[in-house]
């Protein structure tokens, strides 16, 4: 691997936020889809695995990295810390042999909540980290308390002053110490932060009530490939035995289960037969079950390939979001779009975020009949949706509006595309290849004020 460093200016986003918010996506609905979709690497795995590369003082090669705005921002943060990075297509080469800074740049951290993941690896490697409180999201409160309490249990002194999290380890060797940690909530972020920090700690760390999401397992597998000793990932108890150092690896990220679920819903809502791969079918158990409840058939064509055979009609069904292996909150908005066209009434209950239904107003603008009470949404199925100008309010909401636009009569115009660009690699090209009719064009007039919302990073309650 070449040791050519890059700067934060050297990393160019596929679509910058300003570019995305100066354009709109036009979708002409009622065009059937057909064909095969290639599923990209998991965004939420990529962000934490890139952060975990800070644990290793040698070369790391990470494959199947999706080309997304959020991934570029995480690369920029590592580059600002002095890490050498090279990106070749979907392959990322990282060398963190030298970390010249322990403080992450505010201007990037403020846009990417996942940037907080670097606190664990920095504490483990350097014994000190200074991380600005990350950018929040508009879907609910996401405090970092569980992260902080876990690090404190391992011997870190953590103070929050003027929006900066100062964390350091006292003692001669400045090493974290293994601890037994119980999480009040099975937070993916806190589980991953503690697991990364524990890989180089002295002694053994146990995380009880740990998150069981596939992205946690993906991160654990990456750390194990580096030489970490981790047991129990994918269960509610994870044990990490600290090791003195980690070594080079070559690792491929899992396919994105949320992108796969989104395209399965695209088939269901447009009554289209499509196939997708690579996927890990067991990661989609809850999504597949609910699609079957709506009348669709999901065929396993091979160990990593699924095909959806849509039903003649869309049946109503109730959904409650839960931590994995329950129904994922990251699929709630997409299923709401699907159920707007169902026969009957559906009840959707959001238990992970208290403010994750801002897409309801936009779907109603398209003719849906949805009423909200607290964390419940009653979706009364309608016979058709109509294209309309709508605003994407967060990442998964943007996907829901794309799905609704594919099924609607007429033309849908979606604004604030930076949300969509954060989480779906080449989604327009993939949909065009399936036969959808859509086009990204410059916006007419200044819509920047409409898109003045924090960039949310959607995964789980912290």
N, C-alpha and C positions, 0 to 999 in steps of 0.2 A: 504494500500500500504506500502511496506517495504521502509525504508529510507536508503537503501544501496547505497552510491554514487558510481559513476564510473568515471574513469579518461579517458583522451583522448586516452591513450594507451589501455584501456580496450575495446574500440569499434573496432571491426574487420570488415572490408568491406567484402562483399560477394566476390568480385573480386577487389583487389587493383589495382591501375593504373599500377604499375610495373608488376604485374602478367598478367593483361590484355594485356599490350603492349609486353609481352613476348610470347603471343599466337596469333593464327589466327583462324578465323571461316571459315571452308570449307562448301560450300553449293552446293549440286548437284541439278540442276534445273529440271523443267518439271515434278515434282511429284505433283499430284493433292492433294489438301487439303480437309479435311472433318471433321466435328465435331463442338464442342462448345469451346469457349474461355472464361475464366474468366478474366474480366478486373480488374486491380488493382486500388488502390487509386491514386488520382491525385498527381503527383510529385510536381507540382507548388503550389498546395494547401497545401501539407504537409509541404513544406519548410517555408511558411509564418505562418502557424498555429503553428508550433513548435516555431518559433520566438515569436509569440504573447503570448505563454504560459508564457513568462517573465513578462507579465503584471499582472499575478495572483500570490498572495503570498500563495496560497493553492494548494492542489493536483489537477492535471489535467490528465485525461485519454483521449488519442486520439486513436481512432480505425481506421482500414483500412489504416494504414501507410505502404506505399510500401517499400520493402527492397531493397534500392538503395544506391549506393555510395554517392550521393549528400545528401541523408537523414542522412546517418552516419556522414558525415562531419558536418552537422548542429547540430547533437547531440553532437559531439565533442566540438563544439564552446560553447554550453550551459554548458557542463560539465566543460570546462575551466573557465567559469564565476562563478563556484561554485554551479551550479544547480544539483539537484539529479535526475538521469534518470534511468529508467529500461525499457528494451525492451523485450517483450514477443511475439514472432511471429510478427504479424501485429498490436500489441497493444503497445502503448508507454505511460508509466507513468512518469509524470514530476512533480517535486516539486521545485518551485522557491521561496520558502519562504525566503531563504537566497541567496543573490547574493553577492559574495565576491569580485568580480572584475568588473570594468566598461570598461576594455579594452579587446578586442577580440584578440586571438593569430594570428599573421601574417601568420604563416606557414599553417594554415587551411584556413583563409580568402582569401589568395592569390589563392586558388584553387576553391573557390566557390563564385560566384558573389552574390548569394542570401543571403550570410552572412550579407550584408549591411542592411538587413531588421531588424536586432536587434537594430539599432540605435534609432528607434522610441520607442519601448518598454523600452529600457534602459533610455532614456531621460524622459519618462513618470514616471517610477518607481523611478529612482535615481536622476534625474536632471542633469546627466552627462553621457557622453559616449565617448569612444575613439576607433574608428574603423579604421583599415588600409584600404586604398582604395582597393576594392576587385579585384580579378583576372578578367581580361577582357576576351573578346572573339574575335575570328577571323572572326566574321561575321559582324563587323561594330562598329562604335563608340557608346558607351553607357554611356554617362556622368551621374553623379548623381546630376546634377544641379537642376532638378525639385524637388528631395527629399530635398535638402538643402534649396532651397527657401521656400518650404512649412514649414519646421521646423523653419526657421528664421521668417516667418510671425507669428508663434505661440510664439515668444519671445525667441527662442534659439539663442545663440551666437555660430556661426559655423566658424571654421578656419581649413584650410587644410595646414599642415606643414610637410615636409619630408615624404609625402605619408600617413600621419595619419590624419583622420578627427576628430578634437577635437570639441565636442559640449557640451554646458552646459547652464543651465538656471540660471539666476541671481535672486536675491530677497530672502526674508526670507524663504519662503516655497519651493523655487526652483520648482515651478509648471509651466508647459506650459499653455498658454492662448489660448482660442478659437479664431479663425480668419476666415475670408472669403478668400478662396484660389482658384485662377483660374489656371488651368494647361494649358500651351501652347500646349501640346500634351497629349492625354488620356493615359498616361503611367500607366501600371498596377503596376509597382514597386513603383512609386511615390504615386499613389492612396493608396496603401496598407500601405506604410510607414506613411503617414499623418493620415490615418484612425486609425492605431494602436496608434500613439502618442496622438491623440485627445481623446481617450477613457477615459483618466484620467486627461485631461486638465480642467482648470477652464473655464466654459462657453461653448458656442456652436461653433462648427467649420463646415463650409460649403465648400465642394470641388466641384467646377464647372468644367465642361469638364472632369469629372472623367471617368476612365476606367470602362467598363461594363462587363468584362469577368466573366465567372462562378467562376473562382478562387477568384475574388474579393468578390463575393456573399458568397462563402464558408467561407472565412475569416471573413466577417461581421457576418455570422450566428454563427461562433465559438465565436466571441467576445460578441455577444448578449447572447449566452449560459453562458458566464462568468458574465453577468449582465450589459454589455455595452448598451448604448442607441444609436442605429444607424438606420437611415431611408434612403431609397432611393438606397440602394445597388442594382446594376443591371441596374440603370439608369445613366444619365450623371450628376446628382446632388446628392451628398451624404451629409447628415447632421448628425453630431455626437454631442450629448449633453454629456459633461464630467460628470463622476461620481466619488465619493471619492475613491472607491475601487472596486475590482472585486472578485468573489468567485469561488469555485471549480466547475468543470463540467466534463461530460463524453460525448464525441463528436465523430461522425464518419465522415471521410472525403469523399467527393464525388468521384465517379469513374473517371478515367482519360480519358477525351474526346479525347486526342491526341493518346493515346494507342488504344482506340476504333477505331478511324479513320484509324490508321495504319493497324489494322487487317481487316477492311473493304476493304482497298486497296489491302491487301494480297489476299482476295477472288477474287477481280476484276482482278488483274494482272495474277493470276493463273487459272482463269475461274473456280473457285471452290465455292461451296455453303457452307458457314459456318455461325454459329450463335454466338452471343456474349452477355454477360451480366455480371454484372449489368452495365447499361448505363443510361444516362439521354438524351433521344432522342432530346429534344429541344436544347441541347448543341451542337448537331451535324448537325443542320439545313443546314448550308452552305456546309459542307462536303457531306451530303446526296444529296443535290441538284446537286453538281458537279459530283458525282458518277452516278446519274440518267442521267445527260447529256452525260456521256460516254457510256450509254446503260445498266447499271446495274439496277436491282430493289432492293429496300431496304424495307423489310417487317417488320412491327412492330408486333412481336409475343406476347408481353405483355408490360406492362408499362415500364419495364426496360430491355427488350430483343429485339435485332434486328437480322434479318437474311438477308444476301446478296445473291441474285440470279444473277449471272453474265450474261452479254449479250454474244451473239455468237462472236461478235467483240467488239473492244474498239474504240469508236468514239472520234474524236478530240474535244477539247473544250478549251476555253480561261479562264485563271484564273488571278485574281488580288488580292493580299493579302491586308487585311485591318484590323484595330482593330475590335474586336467583336462588333456587330454580323456578321461582314464580314468574308471572308474566312481567316482562321488562317495561319499566316506565318509558324507556327510549322507543317503544313501539306503540305507546298509548295514542299519540296524535294520529299516526297512520291508520290505526284501526278505527279511530273515530271517523276519519274520512270515509272508510269503507262502510261503516255502519249507518252513515247518513242515507245510504241507498238501500238499506235492508227492508225486508218486509216485517214490520212490527217495531217494537220498542226495545231499546237496549239501555242498560245502566252501566256507566263507566265510573269506577271509583279509583281515584288517584291517592295512594297512601304514602308515596315517597316524597312528593313535593306539594307544598300548599298553594302554589301559584303557577300550576303548569297547564292551564287551560285557556291561555290567551288566544289560541287558534280558533276557539269556538266562535268568536265574533266574526272572524274572517270566513269560516265555513258557512255561517248563517247568511253572510253577505252573498254567498253563492246559491242560496236557496235551501240550505239545511235547516232542520228544525231541532235545535239543541237548547236545552235549558240547564243552567247550572244552579246547584244549591250546595254551598260549602265545597267539599272535595268530590261531589258527585255530579255527573252530567247525565241527564236523561236525553237520549237520542231517539227521536221519533223518525222512523224511516220515511223518506219522500221518494216520489217516482223519478225525479230527475234533479240534477244540479245545473245551474246556468253559469257560464263564464262571467267573470267580473274582475275589476281591479282589486287586488288584495295585498296585504302587507305581511311578510314573513317576520314573526316575532322571536323565533329562536330556531335552533338547528332542526329539530324534529318537526316543529310546526311547519317549517319551510317544505319538508318532505311531504307532509300531509297535504299541503296546498298544491304541490305538483301532482300528487295522486288524484286529488279532487279535480284538478284541471284536465287531467287525462280522460276523466269520465264525464265531464260536464258538456252540455250543449254550448257551442260557440267558443269564444276566445276568452281565456283567463290571462291576466297580466299580473305577475308576481313582482313586488318591489322588495328591496333590502336583501339582495342575493348573497351578501357576505356570509350570512348564516348558512346558506346551502353549501357554499364553497368551503366552509370549515369542516364538513363531515362526509361529503360524497365525492369520491374521485371520478372525474369525467362523467358525471351523471347525465349531462345533456347528450354526449356522444353515445352513451350506452342506450339511452332511450330512443335516439334517432335510429340506431342500428336495429332496434326492435320494431320500428315502424311508426313511432310517435311523430307528431308534427309539432315542432317547437323551435323557438329561435330567441337568442339573447340579443337585444338591441339597445342602443343608447336610450336613456330615459328622456322624455320630453319635459323640459323644465327642471327646476332644482327640487329633488326629492330628499336631499340630505337630512332635512329636519325630520322627515318621517322615520328615518333610520337611526335617530339618535338614541340608541339603547345600548347597554353594555353587552358585550359579546358573551353569551352564556356558553359554558361547557357542560354538556348534559351527561351525567353518568349516574350519580346516586347521592343520597343525603349524607353529608359529612357530620 
